[in-house]
Amino acid sequence: MSRREQRHLWECTIRLVPYSQTTGIPALARNKNKTVGLVIVQLITAITFGMVFLSAAPLRVHAEDFYKGKTIKFVVGYSPGGLFDSLTRLVARHFGKHVPGNPNVIVDNMTGAGGIILGNHLYHVAKPDGLTVGAWATPLILQQLIGTDAITFDGRRFGYLGAPGAEDAVCAFNEASGIKTVDDWFAAKRPIKIGAIAPGTSTSDVPKLFQAAVGLPMQIIEGFKGGAEVRLAVENAEVDGYCGSWQSVKLTWSQAVTSGRIRLVLQMTLASHPEIKQVPLAVSYAKTNEARRLLRVVSVYRNPYIYSVPPATPADRLQILQKAFVDTVEDAELLAEAKKSRQEIEPLDGPTIANTIAGLYEFDSATLARLREVLKK
């Protein structure tokens, strides 16, 4: 039982005992049988806290019985070596010690269709037993809302553990592209090829939104299994550039950026990342209200990486995993490891993710129609 629930139960019990408005003590204690009244109040108090203790205890005992000797599997919907895969492996290394019973924790990958295959699997196939945690992306909810046929899940029915980190999208180009600045991009005589994973990922959706908002010439080449493959294609000049997370770029391309082989041209965010303040913001090129509205949708992509369990997972196990996630991302050893590997931990908890996703289902029909037009190209 949470502290809020304990407090609520305590307040409900207190309301059963009428108080004097003048003395502030229970009215039962002010009649002729003061001793009897006080004993009753004390008895109610003891019963109340006994109930709280007993109601909380079975949850932990049951959890220890269930998770002891078991294995929790994190399944990442993208290829090994990408930012989300790396973050998930970091979380998994520390997760088990924060779950009652200290289960083993492993990481697997289920790639394809930009995370859609995993999302559908989690929804229809995975057992709702609290042992499978899907690692996929919030923007797939937008794809569901605009009617992408391949998506057969309802994002409101998953149980959410949380999100481990943020993603600040930046467009980066190789030397062969000839793009050094946004002005170069606007002046390009051909569509600039942007490598991307698939609809429902920031690598695909964010440049589409920006193209619709400001009209930059670009051709989005989808079909890569993950960010690592896109970056390799940029290095080999198969495509001109990549619009993905700065967090990934600085981990994998720091030397290339420093040497000038990879050039940062544009931040696709609403606010500058403190490490690349010199790179201009996309929103500054939005000249109309519609353009600004489209770019505000980009905020959905800032915390795209989420962990969830299948629908109908028992509530007590979901609560245990939610708490374990929060404890894990606050773990001093994890934070030290993240700092050493230059991985940014900027978590959101499960209830916050659930509320954010519920809000997406409140988009009006006009907004969805415009997003459908932009994102289903």
N, C-alpha and C positions, 0 to 999 in steps of 0.2 A: 504493500500500500504506500502511495506517495505521501510526502509531507502535506500536500494540499488536501488529500483525502483524509489524512489523520486530523488535520485542522478542522475540516468540515464536520467530521464525525464528532469531534470534541465540542464544536459550537452547537451542533444539534442537541447534544446531551445537555449542555448548559442551558439552552432555551427551555428544556423541560422543567427547570427549577426556577420559579418566578423570583426576580430580584426586587429589592426595595430601591426606589428611585432616590431615596434620601441617604441610605446608609451604604448601598452597593453590596450588601451581603444577601445570601439566599433568604427568602421570606420564611422558608421552612425552619430556619434557625432562629427566628424571632418570636415564635409562639411560645406557649408555656412549656412545651416539650422540647426545649432547645437541644438537649443532648441527643434525643432521638432524631431530630432533624439533621443535626450535623453528621450523625452516623450514616443517615441515608445519603446525604451529599457525598460523603467520603466513599460510601459503597458504590454509588453511581460512577464516581471518578475511577475507582479501582477496576470496575467492570469494563468501563470504556477503554482504558489503556490496555487491559487484558485482551479485549477484543481486537484492538489494533495489533498487538503483538502476535496473537494467534492467527489473525488473518494474513499477516505478512509472512509468517514462518513457513506455512505449507508451500507458498510460491517458490521460496528458495530451496526447500528440501526437494520438492518435485523437480525443480530445474537441475539440481545437482544429480538427482537420480537419472534424469533424462540425458543430460549432456556428458556425464562421466563416461569415458571410453568411446564416445562418438567422434565423428569427424564433420566439421562444418566446411562446406565447399563454397568459395567465392568463384563465380563464373563471370568472366569479363567478356563482353560482347565485341571486343576489338582485338587486334593482333598484339602479340607480345612485343615489348619494347616501346610502346607508346606511353604517353603521360598517365592515362588512367590505369593502364596495366601496371606501371611502376608504382603508382600511388597505392593501388590495391594490394600489391605484394608487400609494400611497407606496412599497411594496416594489418594484413593477415599475420605478419610476423609477431605482432603484439596483441592480437585480438583474443586469442585463446585464454590468456591469463586473466582476462576480465570477464569471462563467462563462468558462472558457477559450474563446478565439475571439471574445469580446465580441459575442454575437448581439443583434439587436434584441429588444425586449420590448414587447408590447402587452397591453391588457386588454379583454375583451369580457364581455358579460352574457348568461346563458341562464336566464331567470327561469321560475318555475312550480312549483307543488306544494311550496313551501318547500325547494327545492334538490333534490328527488327527480328531476326531469327531468335536471338536470345530472349527478347521481350515476349514473343509469342510462346516460346518454350516455357518460360517462367509462368506464364498465364495458364497454359493448357496442359502441360506435361509434368513439370516439376512437382514433387510431392510437397504439400503444405505442412511440413513437419518441423520447420525451423532449422533445417540442416543445409538448405540451399539458399544462397544469397546472390541475387543477380546484380551485376555491375553494368549499368547501361546509361542512357542519356535522356534527360528531361525533354529536349526538343522533339523526341519521338511522339510526345503527347500532341504537339502542334500538328505533326503529320497525321495523327489519328483524327484530329479535329477537322482538318481540311479534306478528309476523305481518302487517304492513301489506302488502296485496297489491300495491300500486303499486311497491314497492321490489323490484327484481330483481337487485340486486348483493350480493356478499359482501364486507363491509368488510375482511376479513382479507387480501384479495388485492391491494388497492391498494398502491402504493409511496408512503410519506409523506415529505414534505419537512420539515414542521414546522407550527407554529401561531404567528402573529405577535403575538397579544395576548390578554388575558383579558377576560371580560365579567362585571361584577358587576350582577346583575339588581336593579332597583328598580321599584316600582309608583308611577306618577305619575298624578295626576288633574287634570281641568280644574275651573274654578270652578263650572260648571253642575252638576257631579255632586253637589255638596254634601258631598264627602268631604274632610275635613281631617286626620283621624286614623284609626288602626286601629279605635278604638271607634266612630267614625262608620260605618265600613264594616260592622262587626258589627251595628250597629243599623239598617242600611238596610232600608227597607220593600219594596224591590224588588231583583231581581238586578242588580248593577252590571255594566254592559257593558264588557268588556275587549277592545280591539282586538288582533288577533294575525295572524300570517302564515299558518302551517299547522302541522299535527303534525310533530314533528321539529325545531322551532325553539324557542328558549327563550321567545319571546313567547307560545307556545301551551302548551308542556309544563310550564313552571315554574308558571304560575298553576293549571293542572290539578292538579299535585302538591300545591300549597299548599291548594287547595280541599278535596282529599281528606283532607289531614292535619288541618286545623283547622275546616273547615266554613263558610268565609266565603261570603256570598251573591254569586255572580257568574255572568254569562253570557259565555262566550268567543265573540267574533265573529271567525271565521277567514276567510281569503281575500284578505288584502292582499298585494301583491307584495313588500313590503319594509318595513323599519322607518320609512323616510321617509314612506311612505303612511299607516302607522298613526298616526304623530305628527300628520300633517295632519288625519286624521279626529278625533283628540282635540281639536285646536285648533278645529275646526269643530263640535264637540259632536255629531258623528255617533255617537261612543262616549264613555264616561265617562273611560276611562283606558287605560293601556298599561303592561305589565310587561316592560320591556326593559333594555338595558344602561345603567348610569350613564354609561359612557364616551360613548354616543351622546347621552344627555340633556344632558350638560354642554357638548357641542359645538354642539348645535342649539337647546337650550331654556334656556340659562344666564340670559338676560334675563327670560324668562317665569318661571323658578323664583325669581329674585331679586324680581320684582315681585309674586309670589303668584298669577299667572294659572295656573301649573302647580305643583301641590303634591306633594312627595315624601312618601309615606305609609309605605312598608314596604320594607326590604331583603330580597330573596329569596335570601340567601346565608348561609353558615355563620359568616362573620366580617364585621365592619363594614369598609366601605371608609373609609380615613382621612379622606376629604374630606366624608363625610356621616355622621359618627358619631352625630349627633343623631337620625337616622332609625332606628326600632326594627327589630330583626331578626325575621324570620319564625319562626326556630327557637325563639324564646323563647315562642311561642304553642303549641308542640307539647307536649301534655300526656301523650301515651301513647307507648309504645315503637314501635308501628306508625307513628305520626305522625312520630316522629324518624327512623325508617328511610326513610320516603318522602322526607323533606326532605334526607336525606344523598345521595339520588340526584341532587339538584340540583347536587352538585359536578361531575357529568359535564358540566354546561352552563357551567362557569366558563371553560374554554378550548375553546369550541365551534368556532372558526374554524380550519379545517385546509386545507393544500395537499397535493394528492396527484396522482400520475400513474397512467395506466391499468395494469391487470395486465399482466404480461409485458414491461414496459418494461425494456430491458437494464440489468443491475445496475450496470455502470460509469457509465451516464448518470444513474441514480438517485443514486449516490454523489456525482457531480459536482453535481447540483442540490441535494442535501442540504447539501453543504459551502457552495455558493453562498448558500443561504438563511441559514445561520448567519453567514457573513461579511457578508451584507447587513444583517441585523438588528443587527449590531455596528458597522456603518459609521457613522463620526462624522457624515458629512453627512446620512444618513438620520435619525439621532438628533436632530440639530439641527433638521431640518425637522419631525420629530414633535413636539418640544418647542414649536416656534413655533406649530404648529397645535393644540396641546394633545391630541395623540393619544398614548395610552399604549402603549408597546412592552413586552410581557412574554412573551417567546417561549419555546416548547418545541421541542426538536429532533425530527427525524423518528423516530428509534428510540424516543424516549419516547412519542410519539403512537401508534406501532405497538403498544407494550407496553400502553398504556392501553386501546386498542381490543380487543386480545386478551383483556384482563381482563373486558370486558363480556360476552364469549361464555362466561364462567364463572359467570354468574348462575344460581342454582338455580331449579328449576321453580316453586317457590312465589313467589319474588320476581318472576319473569317473569309469572306469572298475575296478580298484584296490579297490576303495571305495565300489563299488557294491559287490565285493568279500568279503570284510571285514565286512561291516555293515549289509548285508542281511543274515548272518549266522543264 
